Amino acid sequence: MVPPPDQRCAIIERHHLKGHFGINAIESAIRDEHIYWVNLRKDIIEVIGECLTCLAFNWSKTGYHPPKQILPTAPGHHAVCDLGTLNITSDAGNNFIMVYVDLFTRFTILRALPDKEASTIANELKSIFALFGVVKVLQTDRGLEFTNQLVAQMTQQLGIDHRLSLAYTPNSNGTNESFVHITKRTLIKKLQGAKQQWDTLLDATQLEMNLKVSRLHHSTPFAVMFNRRANDFENYTNVDPNWDNSVITPELVSAQYHKVNEFLIPALSKRIQLTQEKDNARFLKHHHIIHKKFPIGRQVMIRNVMKTGKTDPNFIGAFTIRNYTTNGSYVLVNQANNLLSRDDPTSHIKLLKVNSTTTDFEEDDTDFQEVQSIINHKGTNPTNYMYLVRWKDQSDEEDTWEPAHHFPDKLHIERYWARRQAITSSRTIRLPQTVNMRHIPNRQERYDHKRARNNAHHITNVDHSTSTQAIPINHTTTRQERYNLHKSRRHQRRAANNS
């Protein structure tokens, strides 16, 4: 049977609402009713593409803009810095590892830190700059240990261009993230059970990483940084330090400096560029590339980077593209036309169906108000709940009943149910930050449970000759104790009847 065109959308929506299943399930269900029309699958895709519930929870392939890699010019010009941790406090009181990498040479500096306070980070950076010289560009993430007033003043006074990677996007600082992973992986292999002494192996790990041939320029970072090979681990006590009788003159030093700057560094730069081109070609081959930017005014959903549980949506929104940044990320606004607190890369964005391609941002007829709290609800199940909303800066006379789909963010609904669960419970419950109502026993509760379990396994045998059995005060009788007591009393009754 072929239905009329004006009824096809209703048929698809009727089957889609039966569980929000996918394209194949809906198509099979419609065909099972002996219904079919041309472009059935295409119509199903269009209907599902407008379902915000499916868009929020279903994973879909996101795209990437063509990759951009930093091409450093010389050693000591561009460096990246980040922190790593093994979640183990060492015997010396250290908790974090500072990983400082020179982008050109891949020379790595590792420092053990007791904390990540601003003064600690600034002192370590100052020590590195005093030893290896001030860099031109320092790239870090947006952690508070790097984005504070003390570090900002230090970089400003030293004339360093402090660049920040995009929030919640580790691949924007991929080099340092990779070296943090290598550092922790190498340390873990060398601990041999002595976990609290990881900081004593940090210097050896640093040397091993700097003697490892880098894939970027096919040389060791130590040799590229210092223009010489590192000494092997041999016995040099009997070696004549003056075996080379050549005299070092200023002309020889100048010639060596000219050789490094005119031949060695350009050759290494060319090799680095070739390696990066191969990496870009591999990335373009295995990823979905979007060459054109998403148009301004399009509605999108973004990845939920603050997801804390399985019931949280994978994507949130909808948002509208307001502008672009110089690095290619997107500036978004919410439905109230307020700017989002962070910029988002292309890989975090899911493009919605074309519903508004206008580029002006004049307010539409929709009235957006800020929710103060949810007071009550009515309905029989979550699919038809209505919530009584108290609006911010409004009196109780302005309270209205709103369905769940009127809330762009379900945070207020989650808080409401968490508060109601805490109120209706017979025991005092602190309102959880993650709105997770599962009770986690504390230390005292775990101790009491363990003690009761141990007492149950050490029950003394009941003496059948006694008429009664003493039960400790405040002791909960077990099943075996009740059975033994009942058996003893039954024997006593039989003996009395026989006599």
Backbone torsions as a table, in degrees:
resi	resn	phi	psi	omega
1	MET	NA	136.5	178.7
2	VAL	-109.8	111.9	-178.8
3	PRO	-75.8	161.6	175.6
4	PRO	-63.5	154.2	-177.9
5	PRO	-60.2	-31.9	-177.3
6	ASP	-75.9	-9.0	179.1
7	GLN	-105.4	-6.5	-174.3
8	ARG	-68.7	-42.1	-179.7
9	CYS	-62.9	-40.2	179.0
10	ALA	-65.3	-37.0	178.2
11	ILE	-63.6	-44.0	-179.5
12	ILE	-65.7	-44.1	-179.7
13	GLU	-64.3	-36.2	179.0
14	ARG	-62.4	-42.2	178.4
15	HIS	-76.2	-31.8	-179.0
16	HIS	-68.9	-36.5	-179.4
17	LEU	-71.2	-9.7	175.1
18	LYS	-83.6	61.8	176.2
19	GLY	108.7	-2.0	-178.8
20	HIS	53.8	45.5	179.4
21	PHE	-80.1	177.5	-171.7
22	GLY	-87.8	-167.6	-173.0
23	ILE	-65.2	-47.2	-176.6
24	ASN	-64.4	-39.1	-179.5
25	ALA	-66.3	-41.4	-179.8
26	ILE	-67.5	-42.2	179.6
27	GLU	-63.5	-40.5	179.2
28	SER	-66.4	-39.4	-180.0
29	ALA	-65.3	-40.0	179.5
30	ILE	-69.1	-41.5	178.4
31	ARG	-66.6	-29.5	179.3
32	ASP	-66.0	-24.1	175.2
33	GLU	-88.7	11.4	179.1
34	HIS	60.2	40.6	177.7
35	ILE	-117.5	135.2	179.4
36	TYR	-160.6	147.7	171.5
37	TRP	-151.1	164.2	-179.6
38	VAL	-65.3	141.4	-179.2
39	ASN	64.4	33.7	178.1
40	LEU	-62.2	-48.2	-177.3
41	ARG	-64.4	-38.0	178.4
42	LYS	-63.3	-41.0	178.5
43	ASP	-66.8	-36.6	178.2
44	ILE	-63.6	-42.0	179.8
45	ILE	-62.5	-39.8	179.7
46	GLU	-66.6	-39.5	179.8
47	VAL	-69.0	-44.3	179.8
48	ILE	-65.4	-33.1	179.6
49	GLY	-65.8	-14.1	178.0
50	GLU	-101.4	1.6	-180.0
51	CYS	-87.8	109.6	-177.7
52	LEU	-67.2	-29.9	178.6
53	THR	-64.5	-46.1	178.2
54	CYS	-66.4	-39.4	179.4
55	LEU	-64.5	-31.6	-177.7
56	ALA	-76.0	-32.2	-173.1
57	PHE	-108.8	-17.3	-178.9
58	ASN	-89.2	132.5	173.7
59	TRP	-77.9	139.5	177.3
60	SER	-140.5	160.3	-177.3
61	LYS	-71.6	121.7	174.9
62	THR	-98.5	163.2	-175.9
63	GLY	-107.1	172.0	178.0
64	TYR	-131.8	144.3	168.2
65	HIS	-77.0	159.7	179.3
66	PRO	-53.4	135.6	-174.3
67	PRO	-66.1	147.8	175.4
68	LYS	-123.1	119.8	-180.0
69	GLN	-112.8	147.2	-179.2
70	ILE	-81.4	127.8	176.8
71	LEU	-105.0	97.3	-179.0
72	PRO	-68.0	152.3	-174.7
73	THR	-94.9	-33.9	-176.1
74	ALA	-162.8	165.7	177.2
75	PRO	-62.6	141.4	176.2
76	GLY	79.8	7.6	-179.1
77	HIS	-93.1	-41.8	-174.8
78	HIS	-132.9	125.9	-179.4
79	ALA	-132.4	154.2	176.4
80	VAL	-123.5	149.6	-175.6
81	CYS	-143.0	140.2	178.7
82	ASP	-156.2	169.5	179.1
83	LEU	-115.1	146.8	173.8
84	GLY	-132.7	162.6	179.7
85	THR	-149.2	148.4	173.3
86	LEU	-99.3	1.9	-176.5
87	ASN	59.3	34.5	178.7
88	ILE	-133.8	127.2	174.9
89	THR	-85.0	122.1	-177.8
90	SER	-74.5	169.9	178.2
91	ASP	-63.6	-25.5	178.0
92	ALA	-86.6	-0.6	177.5
93	GLY	89.5	14.9	-179.5
94	ASN	-90.1	142.7	-177.2
95	ASN	-125.2	-21.3	-173.1
96	PHE	-129.6	160.0	177.9
97	ILE	-121.8	120.3	172.8
98	MET	-86.8	125.7	180.0
99	VAL	-114.2	112.3	-177.9
100	TYR	-115.6	120.9	-172.8
101	VAL	-126.4	130.8	171.7
102	ASP	-83.7	123.6	-172.0
103	LEU	-66.9	-33.9	-177.0
104	PHE	-73.9	-51.8	-175.4
105	THR	-89.0	-19.5	-170.6
106	ARG	64.6	22.4	175.8
107	PHE	-70.5	130.8	-172.2
108	THR	-114.0	137.4	175.3
109	ILE	-120.5	126.4	-178.9
110	LEU	-115.4	133.3	178.3
111	ARG	-134.1	136.0	175.8
112	ALA	-88.2	131.9	-176.1
113	LEU	-123.9	140.3	176.1
114	PRO	-74.9	-28.9	-179.5
115	ASP	-153.6	-179.2	177.9
116	LYS	-120.2	41.3	173.6
117	GLU	-69.4	159.3	-177.8
118	ALA	-61.1	-41.0	-179.2
119	SER	-66.1	-37.2	179.2
120	THR	-65.2	-44.4	179.9
121	ILE	-65.7	-43.4	-178.5
122	ALA	-64.0	-40.2	179.4
123	ASN	-65.5	-40.6	179.3
124	GLU	-67.9	-41.0	176.7
125	LEU	-63.6	-39.8	178.1
126	LYS	-63.1	-39.3	178.1
127	SER	-65.1	-40.2	179.0
128	ILE	-67.3	-41.9	179.6
129	PHE	-66.2	-35.1	178.6
130	ALA	-69.1	-27.5	-177.7
131	LEU	-89.2	-39.6	-174.8
132	PHE	-113.6	-3.5	-179.6
133	GLY	96.8	159.0	-178.1
134	VAL	-79.1	133.9	178.2
135	VAL	-85.8	163.3	176.4
136	LYS	-83.9	-39.1	-178.0
137	VAL	-129.3	130.7	175.2
138	LEU	-121.2	121.5	-177.1
139	GLN	-113.0	128.3	179.6
140	THR	-137.9	177.2	172.4
141	ASP	-86.7	-171.4	-175.3
142	ARG	-98.6	23.7	176.2
143	GLY	-65.6	152.0	-178.2
144	LEU	-64.3	-20.8	178.0
145	GLU	-69.0	-20.0	178.3
146	PHE	-110.1	-25.2	-178.1
147	THR	-103.8	64.2	178.2
148	ASN	-128.9	170.9	-173.7
149	GLN	-68.2	-35.6	-177.4
150	LEU	-66.8	-47.6	178.6
151	VAL	-66.3	-37.4	178.6
152	ALA	-63.3	-42.1	177.9
153	GLN	-65.8	-39.1	-179.7
154	MET	-65.2	-47.8	179.6
155	THR	-65.6	-33.5	178.5
156	GLN	-68.8	-42.2	179.5
157	GLN	-68.9	-31.7	178.5
158	LEU	-86.2	-5.0	179.7
159	GLY	73.0	29.4	-178.6
160	ILE	-90.8	135.5	174.9
161	ASP	-83.2	101.7	-177.1
162	HIS	-89.3	111.6	-179.6
163	ARG	-106.9	141.6	-177.6
164	LEU	-113.1	137.3	176.7
165	SER	-76.5	166.6	-177.8
166	LEU	-71.8	141.0	-177.4
167	ALA	-64.4	139.3	177.3
168	TYR	58.1	30.1	178.9
169	THR	-134.1	83.2	-176.9
170	PRO	-61.7	-29.8	-177.5
171	ASN	-70.3	-13.1	174.0
172	SER	-73.8	-16.0	172.9
173	ASN	-126.4	47.9	-169.6
174	GLY	-63.6	-35.0	-179.5
175	THR	-60.7	-47.7	-178.2
176	ASN	-70.6	-37.0	176.9
177	GLU	-61.4	-38.4	178.2
178	SER	-65.8	-41.1	-179.0
179	PHE	-72.5	-30.9	173.2
180	VAL	-63.1	-42.2	178.2
181	HIS	-64.0	-43.3	179.7
182	ILE	-63.6	-40.5	-180.0
183	THR	-62.2	-48.8	-178.3
184	LYS	-67.0	-39.1	179.6
185	ARG	-64.6	-39.5	178.7
186	THR	-68.2	-40.5	179.4
187	LEU	-64.4	-42.4	-177.2
188	ILE	-62.0	-36.9	179.7
189	LYS	-69.1	-21.4	-175.1
190	LYS	-100.8	-6.4	-173.6
191	LEU	-69.2	-40.8	-179.9
192	GLN	56.3	38.5	177.2
193	GLY	92.8	-21.9	179.6
194	ALA	-85.2	71.4	-172.0
195	LYS	-68.9	-32.3	-176.7
196	GLN	-75.3	-1.0	-180.0
197	GLN	-115.5	29.3	-177.4
198	TRP	-64.9	-31.0	-177.0
199	ASP	-70.9	-20.0	177.5
200	THR	-72.9	-18.1	179.6
201	LEU	-98.4	5.2	-174.6
202	LEU	-70.6	-39.7	-179.5
203	ASP	-66.0	-41.1	178.1
204	ALA	-66.0	-37.4	177.4
205	THR	-64.5	-39.6	177.7
206	GLN	-61.5	-45.0	179.2
207	LEU	-63.7	-42.0	-179.4
208	GLU	-64.8	-37.8	178.1
209	MET	-67.9	-35.5	-179.9
210	ASN	-78.7	-15.2	175.8
211	LEU	-97.4	1.1	178.7
212	LYS	-86.3	131.6	-178.0
213	VAL	-64.4	125.2	-178.4
214	SER	-81.4	137.8	177.3
215	ARG	-68.8	-20.8	-175.6
216	LEU	-69.8	-47.8	-176.1
217	HIS	-125.7	8.1	174.9
218	HIS	58.8	33.4	175.0
219	SER	-140.9	166.8	177.0
220	THR	-80.2	141.9	177.5
221	PRO	-57.8	-33.8	179.5
222	PHE	-62.8	-45.8	-178.0
223	ALA	-66.7	-38.0	-179.4
224	VAL	-71.9	-35.7	-178.5
225	MET	-71.9	-43.9	-173.6
226	PHE	-106.4	0.3	177.3
227	ASN	59.1	38.9	175.7
228	ARG	-162.8	159.8	176.4
229	ARG	-80.5	148.4	176.5
230	ALA	-75.4	145.8	178.7
231	ASN	-67.2	138.1	177.1
232	ASP	-73.5	162.9	179.2
233	PHE	-83.1	86.7	-179.6
234	GLU	-132.8	173.6	178.6
235	ASN	-88.6	112.3	-177.8
236	TYR	-106.3	15.0	-176.9
237	THR	-69.2	-29.3	-178.3
238	ASN	-103.9	13.9	-179.3
239	VAL	-92.4	132.8	178.9
240	ASP	-72.7	118.9	-179.8
241	PRO	-66.7	-17.2	-177.9
242	ASN	-107.8	36.8	-178.1
243	TRP	-67.6	-27.4	177.7
244	ASP	-95.8	110.9	-175.4
245	ASN	-85.6	2.9	179.9
246	SER	-69.4	143.6	-178.3
247	VAL	-93.9	129.8	179.3
248	ILE	-84.5	117.1	-178.9
249	THR	-114.4	161.5	176.2
250	PRO	-58.3	-30.8	179.0
251	GLU	-66.7	-40.3	177.7
252	LEU	-65.0	-40.2	178.5
253	VAL	-64.6	-42.0	179.8
254	SER	-66.1	-38.8	179.3
255	ALA	-66.6	-40.9	177.5
256	GLN	-64.7	-40.8	178.3
257	TYR	-63.7	-41.4	178.1
258	HIS	-64.6	-37.8	179.6
259	LYS	-64.9	-42.0	-179.3
260	VAL	-65.9	-45.4	-174.1
261	ASN	-77.6	-31.3	-175.1
262	GLU	-92.6	-24.6	-174.5
263	PHE	-123.0	-49.5	-172.7
264	LEU	-69.2	-53.1	-177.4
265	ILE	-63.6	-45.6	175.3
266	PRO	-60.0	-37.0	178.5
267	ALA	-66.1	-41.6	177.2
268	LEU	-66.3	-37.8	177.8
269	SER	-62.1	-40.5	177.6
270	LYS	-64.6	-40.7	179.0
271	ARG	-66.9	-39.3	176.8
272	ILE	-63.0	-41.3	179.8
273	GLN	-64.0	-40.7	178.0
274	LEU	-64.6	-40.5	177.9
275	THR	-63.9	-42.3	179.3
276	GLN	-66.0	-36.2	177.5
277	GLU	-64.8	-38.5	176.3
278	LYS	-65.5	-40.9	177.7
279	ASP	-63.9	-40.1	178.5
280	ASN	-64.8	-40.9	178.8
281	ALA	-63.9	-39.0	177.4
282	ARG	-66.7	-39.0	178.7
283	PHE	-65.3	-43.9	180.0
284	LEU	-64.1	-28.0	-177.7
285	LYS	-77.1	-33.8	-172.0
286	HIS	-107.5	6.0	-179.7
287	HIS	-131.2	154.5	177.4
288	HIS	-79.9	113.7	-174.2
289	ILE	-101.8	132.2	175.6
290	ILE	-110.1	111.0	-175.0
291	HIS	-83.1	-28.6	179.5
292	LYS	-101.9	142.0	178.2
293	LYS	-71.0	150.8	174.8
294	PHE	-64.5	137.6	-175.6
295	PRO	-68.7	147.0	175.8
296	ILE	-65.3	135.1	-178.6
297	GLY	101.7	-13.6	179.3
298	ARG	-74.8	146.3	177.7
299	GLN	-90.1	138.9	-176.1
300	VAL	-139.7	164.7	167.4
301	MET	-117.1	149.7	-177.2
302	ILE	-119.8	155.2	-178.9
303	ARG	-65.1	138.0	-179.5
304	ASN	-82.0	90.6	-177.7
305	VAL	-75.1	-13.2	179.6
306	MET	-98.9	19.5	-179.3
307	LYS	-63.7	129.6	-176.9
308	THR	-117.2	-12.6	-178.0
309	GLY	-150.4	171.7	-177.9
310	LYS	-70.0	-22.5	-179.6
311	THR	-84.7	-7.2	178.1
312	ASP	-78.4	146.6	180.0
313	PRO	-69.4	151.9	177.7
314	ASN	-78.6	-27.1	178.4
315	PHE	-131.9	148.2	179.0
316	ILE	-126.3	158.8	-179.4
317	GLY	149.2	-171.3	19.4
318	ALA	-95.5	153.3	175.7
319	PHE	-123.8	166.2	-179.5
320	THR	-121.8	136.4	178.7
321	ILE	-72.4	123.2	-178.8
322	ARG	-101.5	-39.2	-175.9
323	ASN	-165.1	178.6	176.9
324	TYR	-117.8	156.7	172.1
325	THR	-99.6	170.0	-179.3
326	THR	-67.0	-23.7	-179.4
327	ASN	-90.7	1.2	176.5
328	GLY	96.8	-0.2	176.2
329	SER	-82.4	174.0	-170.8
330	TYR	-114.3	139.1	173.2
331	VAL	-97.9	121.8	-173.5
332	LEU	-115.9	155.2	173.2
333	VAL	-126.6	150.2	178.1
334	ASN	-86.0	-172.4	-176.0
335	GLN	-69.6	-18.9	174.2
336	ALA	-89.3	9.5	178.9
337	ASN	66.3	27.4	175.3
338	ASN	-97.9	139.5	-178.6
339	LEU	-66.6	138.9	174.2
340	LEU	-70.0	146.9	-173.0
341	SER	-70.8	-13.7	-179.4
342	ARG	-137.9	160.6	174.0
343	ASP	-92.3	150.4	-174.5
344	ASP	-121.1	140.1	175.8
345	PRO	-80.1	171.4	-179.6
346	THR	-63.9	-33.4	-177.1
347	SER	-69.5	-13.8	178.5
348	HIS	-98.1	1.1	-170.3
349	ILE	-110.4	134.0	172.6
350	LYS	-114.8	119.4	-175.8
351	LEU	-79.1	131.5	178.3
352	LEU	-88.9	173.0	178.7
353	LYS	-63.2	153.7	-178.8
354	VAL	-69.3	110.5	177.0
355	ASN	-129.7	-15.6	179.3
356	SER	-159.4	102.7	-178.6
357	THR	-104.7	11.7	179.1
358	THR	-69.6	149.8	-178.5
359	THR	-102.5	-4.5	175.8
360	ASP	-89.3	157.6	-174.5
361	PHE	-122.1	42.0	175.0
362	GLU	-74.5	149.9	-177.9
363	GLU	-68.4	138.6	178.2
364	ASP	-92.8	-168.3	-175.7
365	ASP	-76.7	-10.4	-178.2
366	THR	-75.0	133.1	-179.2
367	ASP	-99.4	115.8	-179.9
368	PHE	-104.1	128.7	177.7
369	GLN	-127.8	156.5	-178.0
370	GLU	-91.5	130.7	-178.5
371	VAL	-81.4	130.3	174.0
372	GLN	-87.2	-48.5	177.9
373	SER	-168.1	164.1	172.8
374	ILE	-103.3	129.3	-172.4
375	ILE	-97.1	-42.6	-174.3
376	ASN	-152.5	174.8	177.8
377	HIS	-145.6	163.2	174.3
378	LYS	-146.6	155.5	-176.5
379	GLY	131.3	172.3	-176.3
380	THR	-103.7	-25.3	-179.6
381	ASN	-155.6	168.0	-175.7
382	PRO	-58.4	-20.4	-178.2
383	THR	-76.1	-19.9	-179.2
384	ASN	-128.2	20.0	178.8
385	TYR	-66.2	141.9	170.0
386	MET	-119.4	138.8	-174.4
387	TYR	-117.0	134.6	177.0
388	LEU	-85.4	115.5	-170.5
389	VAL	-105.7	130.8	169.8
390	ARG	-98.4	116.5	-175.8
391	TRP	-83.7	149.0	-179.4
392	LYS	-68.8	137.2	-179.9
393	ASP	62.5	25.0	177.6
394	GLN	-124.8	152.5	179.1
395	SER	-79.4	170.9	-180.0
396	ASP	-67.5	-17.9	176.8
397	GLU	-70.1	-19.1	-179.7
398	GLU	-91.6	3.7	179.2
399	ASP	-62.5	140.7	-178.4
400	THR	-134.7	156.2	175.2
401	TRP	-92.0	126.5	-176.8
402	GLU	-128.4	140.5	174.2
403	PRO	-76.4	167.6	-175.1
404	ALA	-65.7	-32.7	-176.1
405	HIS	-74.9	-5.0	174.6
406	HIS	-81.7	-8.9	-179.6
407	PHE	-95.3	111.8	177.0
408	PRO	-60.9	-32.2	179.1
409	ASP	-121.9	129.9	-177.5
410	LYS	-84.3	12.7	-177.6
411	LEU	-63.7	-41.0	-179.4
412	HIS	-65.4	-36.3	178.2
413	ILE	-67.9	-41.1	179.0
414	GLU	-64.0	-41.2	177.8
415	ARG	-65.4	-36.9	179.9
416	TYR	-62.8	-47.6	-178.8
417	TRP	-68.7	-31.8	176.3
418	ALA	-66.6	-41.9	177.7
419	ARG	-65.0	-42.7	180.0
420	ARG	-64.8	-39.4	178.1
421	GLN	-64.0	-39.2	179.2
422	ALA	-67.9	-33.4	-178.6
423	ILE	-75.0	-43.1	-175.6
424	THR	-79.1	-11.5	-179.0
425	SER	-73.3	149.2	-179.7
426	SER	-76.9	-16.6	179.3
427	ARG	-116.4	162.6	-177.6
428	THR	-76.6	125.3	-179.2
429	ILE	-125.4	129.6	173.2
430	ARG	-75.5	137.8	179.2
431	LEU	-64.1	116.9	-176.3
432	PRO	-71.9	148.6	179.2
433	GLN	-70.6	-33.4	-178.0
434	THR	-95.4	9.5	-179.8
435	VAL	55.1	39.2	177.8
436	ASN	-105.8	110.2	-172.6
437	MET	-86.9	3.7	176.8
438	ARG	-68.0	128.1	-177.4
439	HIS	-80.5	125.7	176.5
440	ILE	-104.5	116.9	-176.8
441	PRO	-63.6	143.3	177.6
442	ASN	-85.0	-173.5	-175.1
443	ARG	-66.2	-41.8	-179.0
444	GLN	-65.1	-40.6	179.2
445	GLU	-65.5	-40.4	177.0
446	ARG	-64.4	-37.3	179.4
447	TYR	-66.9	-44.1	179.9
448	ASP	-64.1	-39.3	179.3
449	HIS	-65.7	-40.9	179.8
450	LYS	-67.5	-38.4	179.8
451	ARG	-67.1	-41.6	178.1
452	ALA	-64.8	-36.3	179.2
453	ARG	-67.9	-39.1	178.5
454	ASN	-67.0	-37.6	178.5
455	ASN	-65.1	-33.7	-180.0
456	ALA	-67.4	-27.5	-178.8
457	HIS	-87.3	-7.6	-177.8
458	HIS	-121.4	46.4	178.6
459	ILE	-81.0	131.2	178.5
460	THR	-74.9	151.1	178.9
461	ASN	-68.3	141.7	-178.1
462	VAL	-83.4	132.8	178.5
463	ASP	-81.5	112.2	-175.9
464	HIS	-70.0	-16.1	-177.6
465	SER	-79.6	-19.2	-179.1
466	THR	-85.6	151.0	-177.9
467	SER	-80.6	-29.8	179.8
468	THR	-131.7	161.9	179.1
469	GLN	-126.9	127.0	-177.3
470	ALA	-73.7	128.7	177.8
471	ILE	-110.4	126.0	-178.9
472	PRO	-58.3	150.6	177.6
473	ILE	-66.9	140.5	-179.7
474	ASN	61.9	25.8	179.2
475	HIS	-106.1	128.1	178.5
476	THR	-86.5	117.2	-177.5
477	THR	-68.3	141.5	178.1
478	THR	-89.0	175.3	-179.6
479	ARG	-65.2	-39.2	-179.9
480	GLN	-67.7	-37.6	178.5
481	GLU	-65.7	-42.8	178.7
482	ARG	-64.1	-37.5	178.3
483	TYR	-65.5	-43.7	180.0
484	ASN	-65.2	-39.0	179.3
485	LEU	-66.0	-41.8	177.9
486	HIS	-64.2	-40.0	179.5
487	LYS	-65.6	-39.1	179.9
488	SER	-65.2	-43.5	179.3
489	ARG	-66.7	-33.1	178.6
490	ARG	-66.4	-39.8	176.9
491	HIS	-64.4	-37.2	179.8
492	GLN	-65.8	-39.7	178.7
493	ARG	-65.6	-41.6	177.6
494	ARG	-62.1	-41.0	179.2
495	ALA	-65.3	-36.7	179.2
496	ALA	-69.1	-36.8	179.3
497	ASN	-69.4	-37.0	-179.9
498	ASN	-69.5	-32.8	179.1
499	SER	-76.1	NA	NA
